Amino acid sequence: MRNFIRACLLLAASDDPQQLLQGQIKTLPTRFRLGELLRLNLNREPSPGNMLQMLDDKQQVVATVRVEDHDDKGTLASIATIINPNISLTLAMRVTGQRG
């Protein structure tokens, strides 16, 4: 249902739902601070420089990450902005964004 709602919102905004990137955190960074690297498991290959939103279990944006690279182990990204610095990162968090 969550994917359907996102796809409807993108379609309503005249964007292509096929461009929606989503996934979860595969490995956590050592610290939750700017520039730290983490690995993501996404539904499709992103472009380097692509910005994604990191969502907590309440679907609130807690940070943004920038795609650095993609290889056979997944997507490597760095923390670009921190919106909620008091949250603890977990592997249950989701990432989402538009493929650039």
C-alpha angles and dihedrals in degrees: 000000000000092000091048092054092048091049091050091050092050092047091049089052089053093251127130113258088208088069093063113118119199139160144113142273112276099184128016124228118245090246135015099242139114116291096018114139127234134172122237135198106216134181092238140010113279129210118251110262093030113144120224132184121235113218129198125218090278090056091248119143109247099168146347125237131201120220110239103173144340127218140151090289093058136263123328114212138171128218107257103176134006116213099172110029093177095068124099115229116237135181088244092070118108132219125208139170146127122289110245 
